[in-house]
Amino acid sequence: MTPVATHSSAAGLPPSDALDVRIMRTGDELMSGLTKVLKFVPGNDAGPQRLATELGVDTVLASRLLKAVRSPDSMSMIHRTPGPEPLRRVLKASAKHGVPADVLAAAHEAVDAFENLIDSAAGDRSSLEAILSAWVPEARREFELRRKQAAFRAMSQLKGVQANVFAETAIFTPSADGQHCDVVWIKAVSGLSRLRPAAVVKFTSKRGVETPNTRLPVTLQGEPIDSVQNAVVPEFCTSPTPALTAQIVGEQTHYLLEGVKLGDSIQLMTCEVNRSEIARYVPTSRGRRAWSSSDLAIPAQRFQFDTIVHQDLFPGEHPDLRIYDTAIRGTADRNDPARDIDQFDLLETVEHLGTGLARFASSDVPRYRQMLEFICSKLAYDPMKLRGYRVASDYPLYGSQYAMSFRTTDPPADPNG
């Protein structure tokens, strides 16, 4: 049986120097040339192990080759195919299976065109993958993940600190006065370690709304956050409980983690309660959005950001997501159109978790659901009246800001007219 590939073709397109057309044409030629060659190799449909044996190449190369020729389209073919030199080894090994000379020649020409595409259009294979990421979702996912992973490694060494998981959760509920929303902020970090002796470990919370009111964050027990150690929830931390100090500067609260030694692996959870944090009702005619955001101030391998809202807030709304670059201009206000140009274009999405804490489990944050149940119990929240939304990411960019936002709700009609 011959490997089969169903793919879009550049055949019939007028001559053009457009890069996308050139990539498609090169992919079509590679697809055709390699598929015809493999027809003559015994066991080409039996999997990479058999193909590797017949060609005398390693299994990884054989696997990549089969995946490439079975690509759904020509651009995916270019993304998946091995490099020019490995392809030439395949063609040389195929000759012993009686592949006709004209078939081999056509395949060699396709490989030469592929090499020329890399050299003239991109400079190297990595740069070509960056170009392909604009058109091939699979290529884009792999491209982003590899670059984010490289950025994580560099920043964790430069900052001297890293975490396995950095997670934040914002819980929005109606305030007692009916005119505002209370916001509970949870920070959970696991596998936190210091890589350099003098590295500073810092977390920050900030209100990003227009209001004349002074921000008064309190602990689960209702004590002011200037007694910051009470914001730590020891039931969900490593023992001994990590020691924190706080620096409050205007609307910002900075948490500094002390006593982390080289080789330690810390799990930390803090909880901050902000009563009447934001207005519950804002006329939709103003075009404003209610939002929460998480700033990546610690290099982390895994990131989770949840926004949990009471059923009476933002009815029928699914949040949108924006990811900002905070370099130069700092934390972005979601309602500031001037910050639109600071957005990262990344393949991140918001997942609707459903209603009720039973739906909010996490495979990344240890004992996450128990953590939420503990907080809801302390604050007398009904867990069945909460719905959740989540963004999860591998190797989130240090210095980025993830913002989820909802359209605001019009004030209720005045019964007195």
MIKEKE-93049 format. One record per residue (C-alpha): x, z, y; residue number from 0; residue in three letters. Coordinates in steps of 0.05 Angstrom, whole numbers, plus 5000, padded with zeros to 4 digits. Each point is the difference from the previous one (the first is absolute). Layout:
<rs>
<east->X	up->Z	north->Y	resi->NUM	resn->ALA>
...
</rs>
This chain:
<rs>
<east->5000	up->5000	north->5000	resi->0	resn->MET>
<east->5026	up->4982	north->5069	resi->1	resn->THR>
<east->5001	up->5049	north->5058	resi->2	resn->PRO>
<east->4941	up->4982	north->5045	resi->3	resn->VAL>
<east->4997	up->5010	north->5075	resi->4	resn->ALA>
<east->4941	up->4986	north->5044	resi->5	resn->THR>
<east->5023	up->4994	north->5071	resi->6	resn->HIS>
<east->4986	up->4968	north->5067	resi->7	resn->SER>
<east->5042	up->4939	north->5014	resi->8	resn->SER>
<east->5035	up->4972	north->5060	resi->9	resn->ALA>
<east->4989	up->4930	north->4971	resi->10	resn->ALA>
<east->4966	up->4953	north->5048	resi->11	resn->GLY>
<east->5021	up->5038	north->5062	resi->12	resn->LEU>
<east->5032	up->4958	north->5054	resi->13	resn->PRO>
<east->5075	up->5006	north->5011	resi->14	resn->PRO>
<east->5012	up->5062	north->5041	resi->15	resn->SER>
<east->5055	up->5047	north->5020	resi->16	resn->ASP>
<east->4951	up->5059	north->5001	resi->17	resn->ALA>
<east->5032	up->5056	north->4960	resi->18	resn->LEU>
<east->4938	up->5018	north->4960	resi->19	resn->ASP>
<east->4992	up->4927	north->4978	resi->20	resn->VAL>
<east->5073	up->4997	north->4980	resi->21	resn->ARG>
<east->4995	up->5064	north->4960	resi->22	resn->ILE>
<east->4937	up->4975	north->4964	resi->23	resn->MET>
<east->5034	up->4933	north->4984	resi->24	resn->ARG>
<east->5062	up->5035	north->4973	resi->25	resn->THR>
<east->4957	up->5047	north->4959	resi->26	resn->GLY>
<east->4961	up->4941	north->4971	resi->27	resn->ASP>
<east->5064	up->4965	north->4980	resi->28	resn->GLU>
<east->5029	up->5063	north->4968	resi->29	resn->LEU>
<east->4934	up->5014	north->4964	resi->30	resn->MET>
<east->4997	up->4929	north->4972	resi->31	resn->SER>
<east->5073	up->4995	north->4982	resi->32	resn->GLY>
<east->5007	up->5067	north->4965	resi->33	resn->LEU>
<east->4934	up->4993	north->4963	resi->34	resn->THR>
<east->5020	up->4933	north->4972	resi->35	resn->LYS>
<east->5067	up->5027	north->4977	resi->36	resn->VAL>
<east->4970	up->5061	north->4966	resi->37	resn->LEU>
<east->4954	up->4955	north->4958	resi->38	resn->LYS>
<east->5061	up->4983	north->4958	resi->39	resn->PHE>
<east->5023	up->5072	north->4989	resi->40	resn->VAL>
<east->4973	up->5030	north->4936	resi->41	resn->PRO>
<east->4958	up->5063	north->5009	resi->42	resn->GLY>
<east->4989	up->4989	north->5074	resi->43	resn->ASN>
<east->4931	up->5030	north->4992	resi->44	resn->ASP>
<east->5023	up->5059	north->4958	resi->45	resn->ALA>
<east->5023	up->5044	north->5056	resi->46	resn->GLY>
<east->5065	up->5016	north->5036	resi->47	resn->PRO>
<east->5037	up->5030	north->4941	resi->48	resn->GLN>
<east->4993	up->4937	north->4958	resi->49	resn->ARG>
<east->5016	up->4955	north->5060	resi->50	resn->LEU>
<east->5062	up->5041	north->5016	resi->51	resn->ALA>
<east->5024	up->4993	north->4928	resi->52	resn->THR>
<east->4990	up->4924	north->4999	resi->53	resn->GLU>
<east->5035	up->4990	north->5067	resi->54	resn->LEU>
<east->5054	up->5053	north->4990	resi->55	resn->GLY>
<east->4983	up->5035	north->5066	resi->56	resn->VAL>
<east->4979	up->5071	north->5014	resi->57	resn->ASP>
<east->4927	up->5022	north->4993	resi->58	resn->THR>
<east->4993	up->5016	north->5074	resi->59	resn->VAL>
<east->5016	up->4929	north->5020	resi->60	resn->LEU>
<east->4954	up->4971	north->4946	resi->61	resn->ALA>
<east->4944	up->5046	north->5024	resi->62	resn->SER>
<east->5008	up->4979	north->5072	resi->63	resn->ARG>
<east->5002	up->4927	north->4980	resi->64	resn->LEU>
<east->4935	up->5004	north->4961	resi->65	resn->LEU>
<east->4966	up->5039	north->5056	resi->66	resn->LYS>
<east->5022	up->4947	north->5050	resi->67	resn->ALA>
<east->4974	up->4939	north->4962	resi->68	resn->VAL>
<east->4934	up->5036	north->4989	resi->69	resn->ARG>
<east->4991	up->5013	north->5074	resi->70	resn->SER>
<east->4932	up->4984	north->5030	resi->71	resn->PRO>
<east->5029	up->4958	north->5057	resi->72	resn->ASP>
<east->5064	up->4969	north->5025	resi->73	resn->SER>
<east->5017	up->5055	north->5051	resi->74	resn->MET>
<east->4993	up->5053	north->4947	resi->75	resn->SER>
<east->5046	up->4957	north->4957	resi->76	resn->MET>
<east->5054	up->5003	north->5054	resi->77	resn->ILE>
<east->4992	up->5075	north->5005	resi->78	resn->HIS>
<east->5003	up->5013	north->4926	resi->79	resn->ARG>
<east->5052	up->4951	north->4977	resi->80	resn->THR>
<east->5072	up->5022	north->4985	resi->81	resn->PRO>
<east->5056	up->4977	north->5045	resi->82	resn->GLY>
<east->5032	up->4930	north->4996	resi->83	resn->PRO>
<east->5059	up->5020	north->4958	resi->84	resn->GLU>
<east->4959	up->5036	north->4946	resi->85	resn->PRO>
<east->4954	up->4940	north->4998	resi->86	resn->LEU>
<east->5060	up->4954	north->4989	resi->87	resn->ARG>
<east->5021	up->5044	north->4941	resi->88	resn->ARG>
<east->4931	up->4991	north->4971	resi->89	resn->VAL>
<east->5003	up->4925	north->5008	resi->90	resn->LEU>
<east->5069	up->4997	north->4968	resi->91	resn->LYS>
<east->4976	up->5041	north->4941	resi->92	resn->ALA>
<east->4938	up->4957	north->4993	resi->93	resn->SER>
<east->5040	up->4937	north->4990	resi->94	resn->ALA>
<east->5017	up->5021	north->4928	resi->95	resn->LYS>
<east->4925	up->4996	north->4983	resi->96	resn->HIS>
<east->4997	up->4926	north->5011	resi->97	resn->GLY>
<east->4971	up->4998	north->5070	resi->98	resn->VAL>
<east->5002	up->4927	north->5024	resi->99	resn->PRO>
<east->5052	up->4985	north->5052	resi->100	resn->ALA>
<east->4950	up->4977	north->5052	resi->101	resn->ASP>
<east->4960	up->5065	north->4993	resi->102	resn->VAL>
<east->5062	up->5041	north->5009	resi->103	resn->LEU>
<east->5022	up->4958	north->5059	resi->104	resn->ALA>
<east->4933	up->5011	north->5035	resi->105	resn->ALA>
<east->5004	up->5074	north->4988	resi->106	resn->ALA>
<east->5071	up->5003	north->5028	resi->107	resn->HIS>
<east->4977	up->4963	north->5062	resi->108	resn->GLU>
<east->4944	up->5051	north->5010	resi->109	resn->ALA>
<east->5050	up->5057	north->4993	resi->110	resn->VAL>
<east->5046	up->4966	north->5051	resi->111	resn->ASP>
<east->4941	up->4994	north->5048	resi->112	resn->ALA>
<east->4984	up->5073	north->4990	resi->113	resn->PHE>
<east->5072	up->5019	north->5017	resi->114	resn->GLU>
<east->4998	up->4956	north->5061	resi->115	resn->ASN>
<east->4935	up->5033	north->5022	resi->116	resn->LEU>
<east->5033	up->5069	north->4996	resi->117	resn->ILE>
<east->5063	up->4979	north->5037	resi->118	resn->ASP>
<east->4970	up->4957	north->5055	resi->119	resn->SER>
<east->4933	up->5034	north->5013	resi->120	resn->ALA>
<east->5017	up->5073	north->4990	resi->121	resn->ALA>
<east->5074	up->5011	north->4990	resi->122	resn->GLY>
<east->4993	up->5044	north->4938	resi->123	resn->ASP>
<east->4948	up->5019	north->4948	resi->124	resn->ARG>
<east->4982	up->5064	north->5035	resi->125	resn->SER>
<east->4982	up->4963	north->5064	resi->126	resn->SER>
<east->4959	up->4950	north->4961	resi->127	resn->LEU>
<east->4960	up->5058	north->4970	resi->128	resn->GLU>
<east->4987	up->5025	north->5071	resi->129	resn->ALA>
<east->4971	up->4931	north->5017	resi->130	resn->ILE>
<east->4959	up->4998	north->4936	resi->131	resn->LEU>
<east->4970	up->5068	north->5015	resi->132	resn->SER>
<east->4958	up->4967	north->5055	resi->133	resn->ALA>
<east->4964	up->4956	north->4949	resi->134	resn->TRP>
<east->5005	up->5033	north->4931	resi->135	resn->VAL>
<east->4967	up->5069	north->4993	resi->136	resn->PRO>
<east->5042	up->5016	north->4938	resi->137	resn->GLU>
<east->5064	up->4982	north->5037	resi->138	resn->ALA>
<east->4978	up->5041	north->5060	resi->139	resn->ARG>
<east->4987	up->5062	north->4959	resi->140	resn->ARG>
<east->5068	up->4996	north->4966	resi->141	resn->GLU>
<east->5034	up->4983	north->5066	resi->142	resn->PHE>
<east->4970	up->5059	north->5037	resi->143	resn->GLU>
<east->5013	up->5049	north->4943	resi->144	resn->LEU>
<east->5073	up->4982	north->4993	resi->145	resn->ARG>
<east->5013	up->5003	north->5075	resi->146	resn->ARG>
<east->4963	up->5065	north->5008	resi->147	resn->LYS>
<east->5039	up->5030	north->4942	resi->148	resn->GLN>
<east->5065	up->4978	north->5033	resi->149	resn->ALA>
<east->4978	up->5030	north->5066	resi->150	resn->ALA>
<east->4982	up->5066	north->4965	resi->151	resn->PHE>
<east->5069	up->5005	north->4969	resi->152	resn->ARG>
<east->5035	up->4988	north->5066	resi->153	resn->ALA>
<east->4957	up->5046	north->5042	resi->154	resn->MET>
<east->4999	up->5058	north->4950	resi->155	resn->SER>
<east->5077	up->4999	north->5000	resi->156	resn->GLN>
<east->5004	up->4994	north->5076	resi->157	resn->LEU>
<east->4948	up->5054	north->5012	resi->158	resn->LYS>
<east->5028	up->5043	north->4945	resi->159	resn->GLY>
<east->4931	up->5017	north->4971	resi->160	resn->VAL>
<east->4949	up->4967	north->4954	resi->161	resn->GLN>
<east->4936	up->5016	north->4962	resi->162	resn->ALA>
<east->4970	up->4974	north->4936	resi->163	resn->ASN>
<east->4931	up->5002	north->5032	resi->164	resn->VAL>
<east->4977	up->5008	north->5072	resi->165	resn->PHE>
<east->4925	up->5009	north->5007	resi->166	resn->ALA>
<east->4953	up->5016	north->5057	resi->167	resn->GLU>
<east->4925	up->5012	north->5000	resi->168	resn->THR>
<east->4952	up->5004	north->5059	resi->169	resn->ALA>
<east->4931	up->5030	north->4989	resi->170	resn->ILE>
<east->4947	up->4987	north->5052	resi->171	resn->PHE>
<east->4938	up->5044	north->5002	resi->172	resn->THR>
<east->4947	up->5014	north->5053	resi->173	resn->PRO>
<east->5017	up->5058	north->5047	resi->174	resn->SER>
<east->4953	up->5059	north->5008	resi->175	resn->ALA>
<east->4979	up->4976	north->5069	resi->176	resn->ASP>
<east->4975	up->4934	north->4971	resi->177	resn->GLY>
<east->5037	up->4961	north->5054	resi->178	resn->GLN>
<east->5070	up->4999	north->4971	resi->179	resn->HIS>
<east->5038	up->4991	north->4935	resi->180	resn->CYS>
<east->5046	up->5051	north->4968	resi->181	resn->ASP>
<east->5062	up->4969	north->4970	resi->182	resn->VAL>
<east->5040	up->5032	north->4944	resi->183	resn->VAL>
<east->5071	up->4974	north->4990	resi->184	resn->TRP>
<east->5035	up->5008	north->4933	resi->185	resn->ILE>
<east->5073	up->4982	north->4989	resi->186	resn->LYS>
<east->5026	up->5000	north->4928	resi->187	resn->ALA>
<east->5071	up->4982	north->4983	resi->188	resn->VAL>
<east->5030	up->5002	north->4930	resi->189	resn->SER>
<east->5070	up->4988	north->4976	resi->190	resn->GLY>
<east->5027	up->5014	north->5070	resi->191	resn->LEU>
<east->5075	up->5005	north->4999	resi->192	resn->SER>
<east->5057	up->5003	north->5050	resi->193	resn->ARG>
<east->5056	up->4950	north->4989	resi->194	resn->LEU>
<east->5045	up->5022	north->5057	resi->195	resn->ARG>
<east->5014	up->5073	north->5020	resi->196	resn->PRO>
<east->4981	up->4995	north->5073	resi->197	resn->ALA>
<east->4938	up->4956	north->4993	resi->198	resn->ALA>
<east->4938	up->5023	north->5038	resi->199	resn->VAL>
<east->4934	up->4999	north->4961	resi->200	resn->VAL>
<east->4942	up->4993	north->5049	resi->201	resn->LYS>
<east->4925	up->4985	north->4997	resi->202	resn->PHE>
<east->4955	up->4989	north->5060	resi->203	resn->THR>
<east->4925	up->5001	north->5013	resi->204	resn->SER>
<east->4971	up->4973	north->5065	resi->205	resn->LYS>
<east->4932	up->4987	north->5031	resi->206	resn->ARG>
<east->4995	up->4929	north->5027	resi->207	resn->GLY>
<east->4935	up->5002	north->5039	resi->208	resn->VAL>
<east->4980	up->5004	north->5073	resi->209	resn->GLU>
<east->4977	up->5071	north->5013	resi->210	resn->THR>
<east->5014	up->5054	north->5051	resi->211	resn->PRO>
<east->4993	up->5054	north->4947	resi->212	resn->ASN>
<east->5062	up->5038	north->4977	resi->213	resn->THR>
<east->5015	up->4989	north->4927	resi->214	resn->ARG>
<east->4995	up->5065	north->4960	resi->215	resn->LEU>
<east->5019	up->4987	north->4928	resi->216	resn->PRO>
<east->4987	up->5059	north->4953	resi->217	resn->VAL>
<east->5014	up->5018	north->4928	resi->218	resn->THR>
<east->4949	up->5004	north->4944	resi->219	resn->LEU>
<east->4993	up->5073	north->5019	resi->220	resn->GLN>
<east->4986	up->4982	north->5072	resi->221	resn->GLY>
<east->5066	up->5025	north->5027	resi->222	resn->GLU>
<east->5037	up->4961	north->5054	resi->223	resn->PRO>
<east->5053	up->4952	north->4974	resi->224	resn->ILE>
<east->5053	up->5036	north->5041	resi->225	resn->ASP>
<east->5002	up->5043	north->4937	resi->226	resn->SER>
<east->5019	up->4937	north->4963	resi->227	resn->VAL>
<east->5020	up->5031	north->4934	resi->228	resn->GLN>
<east->4926	up->5015	north->4990	resi->229	resn->ASN>
<east->4986	up->4925	north->5002	resi->230	resn->ALA>
<east->5039	up->4993	north->4936	resi->231	resn->VAL>
<east->4955	up->5006	north->4938	resi->232	resn->VAL>
<east->5045	up->5035	north->4950	resi->233	resn->PRO>
<east->4953	up->4987	north->4941	resi->234	resn->GLU>
<east->5023	up->4927	north->5004	resi->235	resn->PHE>
<east->5073	up->5009	north->5017	resi->236	resn->CYS>
<east->5063	up->5013	north->4962	resi->237	resn->THR>
<east->5022	up->5073	north->4993	resi->238	resn->SER>
<east->5029	up->5031	north->5041	resi->239	resn->PRO>
<east->4953	up->4971	north->5053	resi->240	resn->THR>
<east->5038	up->4953	north->5047	resi->241	resn->PRO>
<east->5012	up->5030	north->5069	resi->242	resn->ALA>
<east->4974	up->4963	north->5061	resi->243	resn->LEU>
<east->5006	up->5010	north->5074	resi->244	resn->THR>
<east->4957	up->4964	north->5052	resi->245	resn->ALA>
<east->5013	up->4970	north->5068	resi->246	resn->GLN>
<east->4937	up->4984	north->5039	resi->247	resn->ILE>
<east->5010	up->4949	north->5056	resi->248	resn->VAL>
<east->4936	up->4981	north->5035	resi->249	resn->GLY>
<east->4955	up->4964	north->4949	resi->250	resn->GLU>
<east->5055	up->4999	north->4947	resi->251	resn->GLN>
<east->5017	up->5053	north->4948	resi->252	resn->THR>
<east->5068	up->4991	north->4967	resi->253	resn->HIS>
<east->5013	up->5035	north->4934	resi->254	resn->TYR>
<east->5073	up->5012	north->4983	resi->255	resn->LEU>
<east->5017	up->5016	north->4928	resi->256	resn->LEU>
<east->5057	up->5049	north->4992	resi->257	resn->GLU>
<east->5042	up->5024	north->4943	resi->258	resn->GLY>
<east->4999	up->4936	north->4958	resi->259	resn->VAL>
<east->5066	up->4997	north->4963	resi->260	resn->LYS>
<east->5034	up->4940	north->4970	resi->261	resn->LEU>
<east->4972	up->4990	north->4931	resi->262	resn->GLY>
<east->4934	up->5035	north->5014	resi->263	resn->ASP>
<east->4935	up->4963	north->4985	resi->264	resn->SER>
<east->4944	up->5027	north->5043	resi->265	resn->ILE>
<east->4925	up->4995	north->4995	resi->266	resn->GLN>
<east->4965	up->5017	north->5065	resi->267	resn->LEU>
<east->4929	up->5001	north->5024	resi->268	resn->MET>
<east->4974	up->5019	north->5070	resi->269	resn->THR>
<east->4930	up->5001	north->5026	resi->270	resn->CYS>
<east->4980	up->4998	north->5073	resi->271	resn->GLU>
<east->4928	up->5008	north->5025	resi->272	resn->VAL>
<east->4980	up->4972	north->5068	resi->273	resn->ASN>
<east->4931	up->5020	north->5024	resi->274	resn->ARG>
<east->4962	up->4952	north->5046	resi->275	resn->SER>
<east->5060	up->4953	north->4996	resi->276	resn->GLU>
<east->4964	up->4936	north->5021	resi->277	resn->ILE>
<east->4933	up->4979	north->5028	resi->278	resn->ALA>
<east->4948	up->4985	north->4947	resi->279	resn->ARG>
<east->4963	up->4948	north->5041	resi->280	resn->TYR>
<east->5030	up->4945	north->5042	resi->281	resn->VAL>
<east->4957	up->4942	north->5024	resi->282	resn->PRO>
<east->5017	up->4938	north->4959	resi->283	resn->THR>
<east->4998	up->4960	north->5065	resi->284	resn->SER>
<east->5067	up->5031	north->5018	resi->285	resn->ARG>
<east->5032	up->4965	north->4941	resi->286	resn->GLY>
<east->5038	up->5062	north->4979	resi->287	resn->ARG>
<east->5017	up->5022	north->4929	resi->288	resn->ARG>
<east->5007	up->5068	north->4968	resi->289	resn->ALA>
<east->5066	up->5001	north->4963	resi->290	resn->TRP>
<east->5051	up->5041	north->4962	resi->291	resn->SER>
<east->5071	up->4981	north->4985	resi->292	resn->SER>
<east->5061	up->5020	north->4960	resi->293	resn->SER>
<east->5071	up->4991	north->5026	resi->294	resn->ASP>
<east->5056	up->4989	north->4950	resi->295	resn->LEU>
<east->5052	up->5049	north->5025	resi->296	resn->ALA>
<east->5032	up->5012	north->4931	resi->297	resn->ILE>
<east->5027	up->4944	north->4955	resi->298	resn->PRO>
<east->4956	up->5002	north->4938	resi->299	resn->ALA>
<east->4994	up->4962	north->4935	resi->300	resn->GLN>
<east->4925	up->5005	north->5000	resi->301	resn->ARG>
<east->4948	up->5009	north->5056	resi->302	resn->PHE>
<east->4927	up->5021	north->4998	resi->303	resn->GLN>
<east->4955	up->5005	north->5060	resi->304	resn->PHE>
<east->4927	up->5022	north->4992	resi->305	resn->ASP>
<east->4946	up->5004	north->5051	resi->306	resn->THR>
<east->4940	up->5041	north->4977	resi->307	resn->ILE>
<east->4936	up->5001	north->5041	resi->308	resn->VAL>
<east->4935	up->5038	north->4996	resi->309	resn->HIS>
<east->4940	up->4959	north->4981	resi->310	resn->GLN>
<east->4968	up->5010	north->5068	resi->311	resn->ASP>
<east->5059	up->4969	north->5037	resi->312	resn->LEU>
<east->5012	up->4925	north->5011	resi->313	resn->PHE>
<east->4941	up->4979	north->4955	resi->314	resn->PRO>
<east->5009	up->4934	north->4965	resi->315	resn->GLY>
<east->5072	up->4993	north->5024	resi->316	resn->GLU>
<east->5061	up->4978	north->4960	resi->317	resn->HIS>
<east->5064	up->5013	north->5039	resi->318	resn->PRO>
<east->5048	up->4946	north->5021	resi->319	resn->ASP>
<east->5075	up->5009	north->4993	resi->320	resn->LEU>
<east->5056	up->4986	north->5048	resi->321	resn->ARG>
<east->5074	up->5014	north->4988	resi->322	resn->ILE>
<east->5041	up->5008	north->5063	resi->323	resn->TYR>
<east->5074	up->4997	north->5015	resi->324	resn->ASP>
<east->5014	up->5063	north->5040	resi->325	resn->THR>
<east->5069	up->4979	north->5024	resi->326	resn->ALA>
<east->5009	up->4998	north->5075	resi->327	resn->ILE>
<east->4928	up->5018	north->5019	resi->328	resn->ARG>
<east->4987	up->5057	north->4952	resi->329	resn->GLY>
<east->4934	up->5019	north->4966	resi->330	resn->THR>
<east->4945	up->4948	north->5014	resi->331	resn->ALA>
<east->4931	up->5013	north->5026	resi->332	resn->ASP>
<east->4953	up->4960	north->4956	resi->333	resn->ARG>
<east->4957	up->4986	north->5061	resi->334	resn->ASN>
<east->5057	up->4972	north->5042	resi->335	resn->ASP>
<east->4999	up->4923	north->4994	resi->336	resn->PRO>
<east->5070	up->4998	north->5029	resi->337	resn->ALA>
<east->5025	up->5027	north->4933	resi->338	resn->ARG>
<east->4970	up->4943	north->4959	resi->339	resn->ASP>
<east->5067	up->4963	north->5004	resi->340	resn->ILE>
<east->5034	up->5060	north->4967	resi->341	resn->ASP>
<east->4963	up->4991	north->4934	resi->342	resn->GLN>
<east->5037	up->4988	north->4935	resi->343	resn->PHE>
<east->4970	up->4944	north->4957	resi->344	resn->ASP>
<east->5001	up->5033	north->4931	resi->345	resn->LEU>
<east->4959	up->4993	north->4937	resi->346	resn->LEU>
<east->4968	up->5069	north->5005	resi->347	resn->GLU>
<east->4926	up->5013	north->4990	resi->348	resn->THR>
<east->4949	up->5057	north->5006	resi->349	resn->VAL>
<east->4967	up->5021	north->4935	resi->350	resn->GLU>
<east->4931	up->5032	north->5001	resi->351	resn->HIS>
<east->5003	up->5061	north->4955	resi->352	resn->LEU>
<east->4925	up->5015	north->4999	resi->353	resn->GLY>
<east->4964	up->5065	north->5013	resi->354	resn->THR>
<east->5017	up->5069	north->4972	resi->355	resn->GLY>
<east->5068	up->5033	north->4988	resi->356	resn->LEU>
<east->4997	up->4981	north->4927	resi->357	resn->ALA>
<east->5016	up->4929	north->5023	resi->358	resn->ARG>
<east->5061	up->5019	north->5040	resi->359	resn->PHE>
<east->5051	up->5012	north->4945	resi->360	resn->ALA>
<east->5071	up->4977	north->5011	resi->361	resn->SER>
<east->5054	up->4978	north->4951	resi->362	resn->SER>
<east->5053	up->5010	north->5055	resi->363	resn->ASP>
<east->4985	up->5068	north->5032	resi->364	resn->VAL>
<east->5004	up->5059	north->4951	resi->365	resn->PRO>
<east->4935	up->5039	north->4993	resi->366	resn->ARG>
<east->4969	up->4960	north->5057	resi->367	resn->TYR>
<east->4927	up->5008	north->4981	resi->368	resn->ARG>
<east->5010	up->5075	north->4990	resi->369	resn->GLN>
<east->5032	up->5002	north->5068	resi->370	resn->MET>
<east->4939	up->4968	north->5032	resi->371	resn->LEU>
<east->4953	up->5046	north->4962	resi->372	resn->GLU>
<east->5040	up->5060	north->5025	resi->373	resn->PHE>
<east->4994	up->4978	north->5072	resi->374	resn->ILE>
<east->4926	up->4983	north->4995	resi->375	resn->CYS>
<east->4987	up->5069	north->4970	resi->376	resn->SER>
<east->5038	up->5034	north->5056	resi->377	resn->LYS>
<east->4963	up->4961	north->5054	resi->378	resn->LEU>
<east->4932	up->5001	north->4966	resi->379	resn->ALA>
<east->4996	up->4924	north->4995	resi->380	resn->TYR>
<east->4951	up->4968	north->4951	resi->381	resn->ASP>
<east->5046	up->4954	north->4959	resi->382	resn->PRO>
<east->4941	up->4955	north->4981	resi->383	resn->MET>
<east->4989	up->4982	north->5073	resi->384	resn->LYS>
<east->5070	up->4971	north->5009	resi->385	resn->LEU>
<east->5020	up->4927	north->4990	resi->386	resn->ARG>
<east->5072	up->4977	north->4998	resi->387	resn->GLY>
<east->5045	up->4942	north->5016	resi->388	resn->TYR>
<east->5073	up->4991	north->4978	resi->389	resn->ARG>
<east->5061	up->4960	north->5016	resi->390	resn->VAL>
<east->5056	up->5004	north->4948	resi->391	resn->ALA>
<east->5067	up->4967	north->5007	resi->392	resn->SER>
<east->5068	up->4995	north->4965	resi->393	resn->ASP>
<east->5060	up->5012	north->5046	resi->394	resn->TYR>
<east->4962	up->5004	north->5066	resi->395	resn->PRO>
<east->5041	up->4979	north->5060	resi->396	resn->LEU>
<east->5033	up->5058	north->5035	resi->397	resn->TYR>
<east->4978	up->5001	north->5072	resi->398	resn->GLY>
<east->4933	up->4966	north->4986	resi->399	resn->SER>
<east->4931	up->5028	north->5017	resi->400	resn->GLN>
<east->4939	up->4988	north->4955	resi->401	resn->TYR>
<east->4935	up->5005	north->5039	resi->402	resn->ALA>
<east->4930	up->4998	north->4970	resi->403	resn->MET>
<east->4942	up->4993	north->5048	resi->404	resn->SER>
<east->4925	up->4998	north->5003	resi->405	resn->PHE>
<east->4952	up->4972	north->5051	resi->406	resn->ARG>
<east->4971	up->5056	north->5042	resi->407	resn->THR>
<east->4928	up->5023	north->4997	resi->408	resn->THR>
<east->4951	up->4994	north->5057	resi->409	resn->ASP>
<east->4972	up->5066	north->5027	resi->410	resn->PRO>
<east->4931	up->5017	north->4971	resi->411	resn->PRO>
<east->4941	up->4979	north->5043	resi->412	resn->ALA>
<east->4975	up->5053	north->5049	resi->413	resn->ASP>
<east->4931	up->5022	north->4973	resi->414	resn->PRO>
<east->4979	up->5013	north->5072	resi->415	resn->ASN>
<east->5014	up->4929	north->5020	resi->416	resn->GLY>
</rs>
